[in-house]
């Protein structure tokens, strides 16, 4: 388990400023705050929920809310919107009739396929615009960021390392930044 090393105040202030500057740059660069993410008709949260529905065999709202750390009421409104648009179907859980199993309809699957193709195209365009050495450095740096943050989270847990995120277990990909076709948008998972 890693130990946190105290950082002098001036150094931590500089690190915080750099961290926040990068976050502002990255969210602007990828258009994460756009209401219409990559001209898909969906906001980021909606796109991510579509991803969860498309990549899970069986799921309920509580699993999605837990995975994405979403307020249940907010998720419920989005799911109702998807249902009204014909993207989502519900069926009672055989284990507990109080809960529904959620699944994408054919229309929902087409919507996700379009969204996923747009994300692949966006990532391809960004990566192809870079020189091979910059592209390699970017992908390596993304892996290092994920490793550093995963290690940081694990070192604070009194229960040991956290299990792999469910998208990683579902996709079977130990390094999602290497597989943009997995629905990962250059470091931002749908």
C-alpha positions as CSV (number, residue, x, y, z in Angstrom):
1,X,0.0,0.0,0.0
2,X,1.4,3.4,-0.9
3,X,1.7,6.1,1.7
4,X,0.8,9.7,1.1
5,X,3.8,12.0,1.2
6,X,3.3,15.5,2.6
7,X,3.8,18.2,0.0
8,X,4.9,21.7,0.9
9,X,2.0,24.2,0.7
10,X,3.6,26.2,-2.2
11,X,4.1,23.0,-4.1
12,X,0.6,21.6,-3.5
13,X,-0.9,25.0,-4.5
14,X,1.0,24.8,-7.8
15,X,0.0,21.2,-8.3
16,X,-3.7,22.0,-7.6
17,X,-3.5,24.9,-10.1
18,X,-2.0,22.6,-12.8
19,X,-4.5,19.8,-12.1
20,X,-7.5,22.2,-12.4
21,X,-6.0,23.8,-15.6
22,X,-5.7,20.4,-17.2
23,X,-9.3,19.5,-16.3
24,X,-10.6,22.7,-17.8
25,X,-8.5,22.2,-21.0
26,X,-9.6,18.6,-21.3
27,X,-13.3,19.1,-20.8
28,X,-13.3,22.0,-23.3
29,X,-11.1,20.1,-25.8
30,X,-13.4,17.1,-25.9
31,X,-16.6,19.1,-25.6
32,X,-17.7,17.3,-22.4
33,X,-19.9,20.2,-21.4
34,X,-21.8,20.4,-24.7
35,X,-25.5,19.7,-24.4
36,X,-25.2,17.8,-27.7
37,X,-22.2,15.6,-27.3
38,X,-20.4,15.1,-30.7
39,X,-23.6,16.1,-32.5
40,X,-25.3,13.0,-31.2
41,X,-28.4,14.5,-29.6
42,X,-27.3,13.3,-26.1
43,X,-25.6,15.0,-23.2
44,X,-22.6,13.2,-21.7
45,X,-24.6,11.6,-18.8
46,X,-27.2,10.3,-21.3
47,X,-24.5,9.0,-23.6
48,X,-22.8,7.2,-20.6
49,X,-26.1,5.7,-19.6
50,X,-26.7,4.4,-23.1
51,X,-23.2,2.9,-22.9
52,X,-24.0,1.1,-19.7
53,X,-27.3,-0.2,-21.1
54,X,-25.6,-1.4,-24.3
55,X,-22.6,-3.2,-22.6
56,X,-24.4,-4.9,-19.7
57,X,-26.2,-8.2,-20.2
58,X,-28.8,-7.6,-17.5
59,X,-29.0,-4.5,-15.4
60,X,-31.4,-2.5,-13.3
61,X,-31.5,1.2,-12.5
62,X,-29.8,0.7,-9.1
63,X,-26.7,-0.9,-10.7
64,X,-26.4,2.0,-13.2
65,X,-26.9,4.6,-10.4
66,X,-24.3,3.0,-8.3
67,X,-21.8,2.5,-11.1
68,X,-22.1,6.1,-12.3
69,X,-22.7,7.6,-8.8
70,X,-25.9,9.2,-10.1
71,X,-28.9,10.5,-8.1
72,X,-31.7,8.0,-8.5
73,X,-34.2,10.7,-9.4
74,X,-32.0,12.1,-12.1
75,X,-31.3,8.7,-13.6
76,X,-35.1,7.9,-13.4
77,X,-35.9,11.0,-15.5
78,X,-33.3,10.0,-18.1
79,X,-34.5,6.5,-18.3
80,X,-38.1,7.7,-18.7
81,X,-36.9,10.0,-21.5
82,X,-35.3,7.0,-23.2
83,X,-38.4,4.9,-22.7
84,X,-40.6,7.7,-24.2
85,X,-38.3,7.9,-27.2
86,X,-38.5,4.1,-27.7
87,X,-34.9,3.4,-26.8
88,X,-35.5,1.5,-23.6
89,X,-37.7,-1.4,-22.5
90,X,-38.3,-2.7,-19.0
91,X,-39.3,-6.1,-17.8
92,X,-39.9,-7.3,-14.2
93,X,-36.9,-8.9,-12.6
94,X,-37.5,-12.7,-12.0
95,X,-35.6,-12.4,-8.7
96,X,-37.5,-9.4,-7.4
97,X,-40.7,-8.1,-9.1
98,X,-40.1,-4.7,-7.4
99,X,-37.2,-4.1,-9.7
100,X,-37.1,-3.9,-13.5
101,X,-34.5,-5.3,-15.9
102,X,-33.5,-2.6,-18.4
103,X,-32.5,-3.3,-22.0
104,X,-32.1,-1.2,-25.1
105,X,-34.7,-1.7,-27.8
106,X,-33.5,-2.1,-31.4
107,X,-33.9,1.6,-31.8
108,X,-31.8,2.1,-28.6
109,X,-29.2,-0.3,-30.0
110,X,-29.0,1.7,-33.2
111,X,-28.8,5.0,-31.2
112,X,-25.9,3.6,-29.2
113,X,-24.2,2.2,-32.4
114,X,-24.4,5.7,-33.9
115,X,-23.1,7.3,-30.8
116,X,-20.2,4.8,-30.5
117,X,-19.3,5.3,-34.1
118,X,-19.2,9.1,-33.6
119,X,-16.9,8.6,-30.6
120,X,-14.6,6.3,-32.5
121,X,-14.5,8.9,-35.4
122,X,-13.7,11.7,-32.9
123,X,-10.9,9.7,-31.3
124,X,-9.5,8.6,-34.6
125,X,-9.5,12.2,-35.8
126,X,-7.7,13.4,-32.7
127,X,-5.1,10.6,-32.8
128,X,-4.5,10.8,-36.5
129,X,-3.7,14.5,-36.2
130,X,-0.8,13.7,-33.9
131,X,2.7,12.6,-34.9
132,X,3.4,9.0,-34.1
133,X,5.7,10.0,-31.2
134,X,3.0,12.5,-29.8
135,X,0.3,9.8,-30.2
136,X,2.4,7.3,-28.3
137,X,3.3,9.8,-25.6
138,X,-0.4,10.7,-25.2
139,X,-1.6,7.1,-24.9
140,X,1.2,6.3,-22.5
141,X,0.4,9.4,-20.4
142,X,-3.3,8.5,-20.3
143,X,-2.3,5.0,-19.0
144,X,0.0,6.7,-16.4
145,X,-2.8,9.0,-15.3
146,X,-5.2,6.1,-14.9
147,X,-2.7,4.1,-13.0
148,X,-1.8,7.0,-10.7
149,X,-5.4,7.8,-9.9
150,X,-6.3,4.1,-9.4
151,X,-3.4,3.6,-7.1
152,X,-4.3,6.8,-5.2
153,X,-7.9,5.6,-4.7
154,X,-6.7,2.1,-3.7
155,X,-4.2,3.4,-1.2
156,X,-6.9,5.3,0.7
157,X,-9.3,2.4,1.0
158,X,-9.2,0.5,4.3
159,X,-10.6,-2.5,2.5
160,X,-7.7,-2.9,0.0
161,X,-7.7,-2.4,-3.8
162,X,-11.0,-1.6,-5.3
163,X,-12.4,-4.1,-7.9
164,X,-11.9,-3.3,-11.5
165,X,-14.5,-0.9,-12.8
166,X,-17.5,-2.8,-14.3
167,X,-16.8,-1.5,-17.8
168,X,-13.3,-3.1,-17.6
169,X,-14.8,-6.4,-16.4
170,X,-17.4,-6.3,-19.1
171,X,-15.1,-5.3,-22.0
172,X,-12.4,-7.7,-20.9
173,X,-9.8,-5.0,-21.7
174,X,-7.1,-4.4,-19.1
175,X,-6.0,-1.2,-20.9
176,X,-9.0,0.5,-22.4
177,X,-7.0,3.5,-23.6
178,X,-5.5,1.0,-26.2
179,X,-8.9,0.1,-27.5
180,X,-10.9,3.1,-28.6
181,X,-13.5,0.8,-30.2
182,X,-14.5,-0.3,-26.7
183,X,-16.6,2.9,-26.4
184,X,-13.9,4.8,-24.6
185,X,-13.6,8.4,-25.9
186,X,-9.9,9.2,-25.6
187,X,-9.9,8.8,-21.8
188,X,-13.5,9.6,-21.2
189,X,-15.7,6.6,-20.9
190,X,-19.2,7.0,-22.1
